Each structure stands twice: as structure tokens, then as C-alpha cells.
Amino acid sequence: AYILTCELWLGISYFSIFNVSNPKSPTLTWTSTIYTGYFPAPASLDIQANYAYISPDDSSTGGFWILDISDPTLPYLVSKTYLGRVKNLKARGNYLYVAEFGVGCKIYDITTPTSISLLSSIAHNLIRNVETNEEGNVAYLFGDTDIRSWDIRDKSSPVFIQTVNNNATTFPITYATGVQVF
């Protein structure tokens, strides 16, 4: 069992992997300070199977990165997609949902992480977060003061369902299950 951590400290970003198979004695397996390249401090991080999906918390870098973490002692970059500022991303099955601030939600096919393709975009200029329900057929786009739901059964052609004003700022920690969004 492994844990991935990301941190920005004194202007240096650290991306680390710990072996936690013995919970009483976690050991550092790998850290980006060993790597000769640049790993950004993430605004958002999601992991699915052998891949980590990272959106840099750096407006100059923007977009998102995909890392192969199948060997936790030597992760490597397999793909970079340049966009504006990505506030949040979620990998679900063969799809990656990306909340790009000032633009909206983009849905990518990540069946082959080294060669991803954009399937569709949903406009929402104040988007902060995106989440899907467990079945993967509804996307919830969280804006500054609203939540918009979209039917995404056809990932290449999302259909608007409704907007709910929540009169409060939404935050990137959300979870959708069945008929409830937390």
C-alpha cells in the first residue's frame, strides 16, 4: 500500500510516495527532490489504477499532468495537457473531468493515458469543482454560488439538467453518491 503526498514549502514543490504496508513504520519510497525534472505543487490530485492526475497550482504551468505510478520507486510523466488554471479534476473509469476556471468542465477520454482526447466542453466561467455520481451519468459543476447538473451519459454531447443556487461559495471537497451531493 502506498500514499502519495504533495506539498509546496519555501517555494519548492515536493511530490512524494510512501510505502505504508506497515502502518507503524511508513517509509519514503520516492520524492521529487530526487527527480531532476520539475513536479508542480498540485491544486488538485486524483489517482486511478496506475496513474496520478495532477493539476499544477501554478497559473504559468496550467493544465494537467498524467504520471505513471505503476512503479512507486520511479514514477514518470506520460502526458501534459496545457490549459488555463485547472481548479479540480476527477478520474472516473475511462474519463477525466477537468474544471478549468474561467472556461468550464472538459471531459477527456483517458482510456490510453499517453494519448488522451477531448470529448466535450461544458461552459461555466466560475467553475471551482466537478464531481460525477457513482454511475458516471451525471456531472455536477460547482461554481461560486451555484451547482449545475448535466446528463453525461453521452460524454461527447452533455445535456443540461438544471441550476441550483446555493447562496454560498462551493469548495473543492465534494462527493456525489446516489442522489446526494456532499
Beta strands, then each sheet from edge to edge (+ up, - down):
strand 1: 2-9
strand 2: 12-19
strand 3: 27-31
strand 4: 42-48
strand 5: 51-56
strand 6: 64-68
strand 7: 76-81
strand 8: 86-92
strand 9: 95-100
strand 10: 104-109
strand 11: 117-123
strand 12: 129-132
strand 13: 138-142
strand 14: 146-151
strand 15: 159-165
strand 16: 176-177
strand 17: 180-181
sheet 1: 1+ 2- 3+
sheet 2: 4+ 5- 6+ 7-
sheet 3: 8+ 9- 10+ 11-
sheet 4: 12+ 13- 14+ 15-
sheet 5: 16+ 17-
end
